[in-house]
Amino acid sequence: MSRSAHPAGPRHADVLPEGHYTAPADDLNALDPKVWAHTVGRDADGVVTVGGIAVTQLAEEYGTPAYILDETDFRDRARAWRTAFGTDADVFYAGKAFLSRAVVRWLDEEGLNLDVCSGGELATALSAGMPAERIAFHGNNKSPEEIERAVRAGVGRIVLDSFQEIVRVAHTAESLGKRQPVQIRVTVGVEAHTHEFIATAHEDQKFGIPLADGQAAEAVRRALQLDGLDVIGIHSHIGSQIFDMSGFEVAAHRVVGLLKDVRDEHGVELAEIDLGGGLGIAYTSDDDPREPHEIAKALSEIVTRECEGARLRTPRISVEPGRAIVGPTAFTLYEVGTVKPLEGLRTYVSVDGGMSDNIRTALYDAEYSVALASRTSDAEPMLVRVVGKHCESGDIVVKDAFLPGDLAPGDLIAVPATGAYCRSMASNYNHAMRPPVVAVRDGAARVIVRRETEEDLLRLDVG
Ligand SMILES: *Cc1c(COP(=O)(O)O)cnc(C)c1O
């Protein structure tokens, strides 16, 4: 990121305000393929299209704001992960990034497995027909009901996150006459190079059992003694929006160290190692994510090398990308309501959504890009902050970006890379109605999650 020395357009003084932004692209109408879904482009009139459909038509039919998801792109990315990891490894899509029944069916068809971390996500997965043995159940405080439901359904693995849970799951499985395959989630003491709130494997955090002080070894010791549990492996998830593979290297080294200790103490070679998700995507042109095949190669080399060093059979690897599959597949389409230039500062562009459909900017200081979508423009770039309509000054969608200086109410703008953690974290703040997810493919659009209505809101208000 660099401060721009470029002129900021007619509405601004020559000196740009403090901020964390890149220079405006040479052509504001260009759509960087790094941050947009595969089938996104512009038609002859300059209107952004996806899957062959113009956003003006989508806005007319489905309203704004709306999440527009490129199904072809989703399937391409899911398949790329599946193919990259081959038959010796498993890819679990992290459902918390975005889950709907259509998505579950696409994953099933593309041969991916699925991570869920609540009873609601499990219900969605099962109701769309995902075979239970391809589902992994996560969470640091699964309720007794959730555990029972998962064990009864026969999920392929439950990832155990605490000493209490080891006993709870064992007890539930035994009382149902079952032996539940489990992995034990450990914290390896690696801090991924991301924002503090999304880095999860350093030890001072709520997830996992620390390797330090022999706690994880003790967890394995206890779990191996329980008849209700089939301990199949060790799980580690080091963070989110990671670009640098060195964190995985340290994690794999430490997890393999535990596998070796387990072998030495119990004579058992655990069969699986799960390295979690957290692979980064491009939110802006400054981000350079790795391709799935590069990641697969790197991870498999790391694990193989570590296991050879420890004289262990190489375990089956699994990974859990969420954002890296669904993130780039969708953009949020908004209509501009007001344009408010603040002389010498920036221009505030208010849209018809905001933190209720994208909390990531407020929560993590996330960066996004934005484009004028309903037309092209040759006007000078102006520095904007895209804000929502909520009663909160932190209600920011895109903190610092450039849009054409002639932007006006009624224009449609699109924020790319909102497929992950936007709809799934959406709220009803200010009694906003959560936007629909519209899937587009080969010239056809269909709603896969419909827009909420006032009736939906009032249905819950039974007073
Ligand atoms: C959140 C999470 C993931 C997915 O993270 P992404 O950044 O979306 O890839 C995978 N595994 C676990 C255990 C998680 O908590």
The ligand as a MOL file (V3000), in Angstrom:
LIG
                    3D

  0  0  0     0  0            999 V3000
M  V30 BEGIN CTAB
M  V30 COUNTS 15 15 0 0 0
M  V30 BEGIN ATOM
M  V30 1 C -12.5160 -20.6540 9.6510 0
M  V30 2 C -11.9010 -21.9750 9.5250 0
M  V30 3 C -11.5330 -22.4480 8.2750 0
M  V30 4 C -11.6800 -21.6450 7.0110 0
M  V30 5 O -10.9380 -20.4910 7.0040 0
M  V30 6 P -10.8020 -19.6600 5.6320 0
M  V30 7 O -10.0170 -18.4720 6.0080 0
M  V30 8 O -12.1880 -19.3240 5.1890 0
M  V30 9 O -10.1160 -20.5580 4.6690 0
M  V30 10 C -11.0170 -23.7190 8.1930 0
M  V30 11 N -10.8630 -24.4930 9.2950 0
M  V30 12 C -11.2230 -24.0660 10.5150 0
M  V30 13 C -11.0480 -24.9570 11.6740 0
M  V30 14 C -11.7370 -22.7980 10.6750 0
M  V30 15 O -12.0710 -22.3750 11.8970 0
M  V30 END ATOM
M  V30 BEGIN BOND
M  V30 1 1 1 2
M  V30 2 1 2 3
M  V30 3 2 2 14
M  V30 4 1 3 4
M  V30 5 2 3 10
M  V30 6 1 4 5
M  V30 7 1 5 6
M  V30 8 2 6 7
M  V30 9 1 6 8
M  V30 10 1 6 9
M  V30 11 1 10 11
M  V30 12 2 11 12
M  V30 13 1 12 13
M  V30 14 1 12 14
M  V30 15 1 14 15
M  V30 END BOND
M  V30 END CTAB
M  END
